[in-house]
């Protein structure tokens, strides 16, 4: 929500959607799914677990998810290290919108 607010401050109309069950979402009519996740807008999914399954719904968009195993530290530190921060979400959204180019990998 903080990332959406920051994007809004920059004039980007970001919409936050919660999909607690991809299975139930998949069972909905195509018209409903397209209303919730319009195929003609950039989509960025954030999943604090495996991103498996999200690429079906973001199309050419992006997914921030847990791509590795084994981090050990206080929760906030781990979340920051794995990219689950408002700053990272804003940066990835800007990349989707073509406002930034990807940073080289560390």
GROMACS elastic network, one bead per residue, 0.5 to 0.9 nm:
[ bonds ]
;  ai    aj funct       b0    kb
    1     4     6  0.51062   500
    1     5     6  0.62622   500
    1     6     6  0.86894   500
    1    16     6  0.70759   500
    1    86     6  0.81279   500
    2     5     6  0.50743   500
    2     6     6  0.62304   500
    2     7     6  0.86518   500
    2    86     6  0.59502   500
    2    87     6  0.89746   500
    3     6     6  0.50372   500
    3     7     6  0.61382   500
    3     8     6  0.84866   500
    3    14     6  0.87299   500
    3    85     6  0.81361   500
    3    87     6  0.68750   500
    3    88     6  0.84967   500
    3    89     6  0.61451   500
    3    90     6  0.55714   500
    4     7     6  0.50816   500
    4     8     6  0.60590   500
    4     9     6  0.86362   500
    4    12     6  0.83787   500
    4    13     6  0.79605   500
    4    14     6  0.54358   500
    4    15     6  0.69733   500
    4    16     6  0.71354   500
    4    86     6  0.83590   500
    4    89     6  0.86954   500
    4    90     6  0.76982   500
    5     9     6  0.62568   500
    5    10     6  0.87786   500
    5    14     6  0.80009   500
    6     9     6  0.50690   500
    6    10     6  0.65722   500
    6    11     6  0.89438   500
    6    12     6  0.86311   500
    6    86     6  0.82166   500
    6    87     6  0.87854   500
    6    90     6  0.73716   500
    7    10     6  0.50322   500
    7    11     6  0.64499   500
    7    12     6  0.50791   500
    7    13     6  0.70336   500
    7    14     6  0.66043   500
    7    90     6  0.65952   500
    7    93     6  0.84643   500
    7    94     6  0.86775   500
    8    13     6  0.56034   500
    8    14     6  0.65647   500
    9    12     6  0.73138   500
   10    13     6  0.87892   500
   17    36     6  0.74310   500
   17    37     6  0.82065   500
   18    21     6  0.89796   500
   19    22     6  0.63637   500
   19    24     6  0.88370   500
   19    25     6  0.72313   500
   20    24     6  0.86384   500
   20    25     6  0.86873   500
   21    24     6  0.54034   500
   21    25     6  0.62946   500
   21    26     6  0.86465   500
   22    26     6  0.60132   500
   22    27     6  0.87014   500
   22    53     6  0.77346   500
   22    54     6  0.81795   500
   23    26     6  0.51179   500
   23    27     6  0.65140   500
   24    27     6  0.51416   500
   24    28     6  0.67589   500
   25    28     6  0.53817   500
   25    29     6  0.86820   500
   25    32     6  0.89830   500
   25    33     6  0.71011   500
   26    29     6  0.80283   500
   26    30     6  0.84185   500
   26    33     6  0.77624   500
   27    30     6  0.86586   500
   28    31     6  0.82392   500
   28    32     6  0.64596   500
   28    33     6  0.65571   500
   29    32     6  0.53662   500
   29    33     6  0.64452   500
   29    34     6  0.87545   500
   30    33     6  0.50333   500
   30    34     6  0.60678   500
   30    35     6  0.85254   500
   31    34     6  0.51680   500
   31    35     6  0.62078   500
   31    36     6  0.87715   500
   32    35     6  0.50025   500
   32    36     6  0.62566   500
   32    37     6  0.85260   500
   33    36     6  0.51846   500
   33    37     6  0.59172   500
   33    38     6  0.75902   500
   34    37     6  0.50791   500
   34    39     6  0.63299   500
   35    38     6  0.55108   500
   35    39     6  0.87499   500
   37    40     6  0.87697   500
   37    41     6  0.81556   500
   37    43     6  0.75315   500
   37    57     6  0.74755   500
   37    58     6  0.80119   500
   38    41     6  0.59645   500
   38    42     6  0.85336   500
   38    43     6  0.83608   500
   39    42     6  0.77643   500
   39    43     6  0.81799   500
   39    57     6  0.85540   500
   39    58     6  0.79844   500
   39    59     6  0.75685   500
   40    43     6  0.89756   500
   41    61     6  0.87491   500
   42    58     6  0.76576   500
   42    59     6  0.85053   500
   42    60     6  0.74654   500
   42    61     6  0.55771   500
   42    62     6  0.83963   500
   42    93     6  0.82030   500
   42    96     6  0.63046   500
   42    97     6  0.69601   500
   43    57     6  0.81512   500
   43    58     6  0.51297   500
   43    59     6  0.75861   500
   43    60     6  0.77862   500
   43    62     6  0.66125   500
   43    63     6  0.84856   500
   43    93     6  0.82379   500
   43    96     6  0.79466   500
   44    58     6  0.64131   500
   44    61     6  0.56660   500
   44    63     6  0.55984   500
   44    64     6  0.75462   500
   44    89     6  0.83965   500
   44    92     6  0.78869   500
   44    93     6  0.67554   500
   44    96     6  0.80397   500
   45    51     6  0.83739   500
   45    54     6  0.68914   500
   45    55     6  0.85124   500
   45    57     6  0.84630   500
   45    58     6  0.68860   500
   45    61     6  0.81248   500
   45    62     6  0.64310   500
   45    64     6  0.61608   500
   45    65     6  0.80706   500
   46    49     6  0.88694   500
   46    51     6  0.79778   500
   46    54     6  0.89089   500
   46    62     6  0.87430   500
   46    63     6  0.58534   500
   46    65     6  0.59865   500
   46    84     6  0.79596   500
   46    89     6  0.82005   500
   47    50     6  0.67840   500
   47    51     6  0.59312   500
   47    54     6  0.84373   500
   47    63     6  0.74898   500
   47    64     6  0.62104   500
   47    66     6  0.71740   500
   47    84     6  0.88570   500
   48    51     6  0.80316   500
   48    64     6  0.79617   500
   48    65     6  0.56063   500
   48    66     6  0.59956   500
   48    79     6  0.84356   500
   48    84     6  0.75914   500
   49    52     6  0.86565   500
   49    65     6  0.58126   500
   49    67     6  0.80269   500
   50    53     6  0.85473   500
   50    65     6  0.57125   500
   50    67     6  0.62997   500
   50    68     6  0.84775   500
   51    54     6  0.56862   500
   51    55     6  0.77691   500
   51    63     6  0.66563   500
   51    64     6  0.71684   500
   51    66     6  0.65227   500
   51    67     6  0.73000   500
   52    55     6  0.73456   500
   52    65     6  0.85822   500
   53    56     6  0.59404   500
   53    57     6  0.77216   500
   54    57     6  0.54005   500
   54    58     6  0.63857   500
   54    59     6  0.86760   500
   54    62     6  0.88251   500
   54    63     6  0.69302   500
   55    58     6  0.51347   500
   55    59     6  0.58248   500
   55    60     6  0.80037   500
   55    61     6  0.77473   500
   55    62     6  0.75005   500
   55    63     6  0.71141   500
   56    59     6  0.59406   500
   57    61     6  0.86044   500
   58    62     6  0.64395   500
   58    63     6  0.75500   500
   59    62     6  0.79484   500
   60    96     6  0.88898   500
   61    96     6  0.66760   500
   62    92     6  0.77211   500
   62    93     6  0.83830   500
   62    96     6  0.74559   500
   64    67     6  0.85790   500
   64    82     6  0.89036   500
   64    83     6  0.74332   500
   64    84     6  0.75231   500
   64    89     6  0.79047   500
   64    92     6  0.85223   500
   65    68     6  0.89789   500
   65    82     6  0.81827   500
   65    83     6  0.83635   500
   65    84     6  0.81742   500
   66    69     6  0.76838   500
   66    82     6  0.71220   500
   66    83     6  0.89894   500
   67    82     6  0.86680   500
   68    71     6  0.82329   500
   68    82     6  0.88919   500
   71    78     6  0.64959   500
   71    81     6  0.87320   500
   71    82     6  0.86784   500
   72    75     6  0.83661   500
   72    77     6  0.88773   500
   72    78     6  0.68759   500
   73    76     6  0.81475   500
   73    77     6  0.61690   500
   73    78     6  0.58230   500
   74    77     6  0.54066   500
   74    78     6  0.63297   500
   74    79     6  0.87629   500
   75    78     6  0.51899   500
   75    79     6  0.61301   500
   75    80     6  0.86081   500
   76    79     6  0.51293   500
   76    80     6  0.61694   500
   76    81     6  0.85755   500
   77    80     6  0.51950   500
   77    81     6  0.61069   500
   77    82     6  0.86201   500
   78    81     6  0.50341   500
   78    82     6  0.61082   500
   78    83     6  0.86449   500
   78    84     6  0.86214   500
   79    82     6  0.52232   500
   79    83     6  0.63255   500
   79    84     6  0.50917   500
   79    85     6  0.71293   500
   80    83     6  0.52060   500
   80    84     6  0.54815   500
   80    85     6  0.57486   500
   80    88     6  0.89110   500
   81    84     6  0.76111   500
   81    85     6  0.88453   500
   82    85     6  0.84952   500
   83    86     6  0.86770   500
   83    87     6  0.86025   500
   83    88     6  0.58774   500
   83    89     6  0.78094   500
   84    87     6  0.85351   500
   84    88     6  0.67971   500
   84    89     6  0.72237   500
   85    88     6  0.52869   500
   85    89     6  0.62646   500
   85    90     6  0.86295   500
   86    89     6  0.50851   500
   86    90     6  0.60862   500
   86    91     6  0.85453   500
   87    90     6  0.51859   500
   87    91     6  0.61829   500
   87    92     6  0.87060   500
   88    92     6  0.61112   500
   88    93     6  0.84689   500
   89    92     6  0.51768   500
   89    93     6  0.60716   500
   89    94     6  0.85667   500
   90    93     6  0.50567   500
   90    94     6  0.61365   500
   90    95     6  0.86506   500
   91    94     6  0.51028   500
   91    95     6  0.62864   500
   91    96     6  0.87595   500
   91   100     6  0.75624   500
   91   102     6  0.89581   500
   92    95     6  0.50180   500
   92    96     6  0.63229   500
   92    97     6  0.87078   500
   92   100     6  0.84236   500
   92   102     6  0.83391   500
   93    96     6  0.50636   500
   93    97     6  0.63102   500
   93    98     6  0.87053   500
   93    99     6  0.86733   500
   93   100     6  0.89902   500
   94    98     6  0.62081   500
   94    99     6  0.50627   500
   94   100     6  0.57446   500
   94   101     6  0.86232   500
   95    99     6  0.55839   500
   95   101     6  0.59087   500
   95   102     6  0.66810   500
   96    99     6  0.75253   500
   96   100     6  0.80572   500
   97   100     6  0.77976   500
   98   101     6  0.71603   500
  100   103     6  0.87488   500
  102   105     6  0.87270   500
  103   106     6  0.86164   500
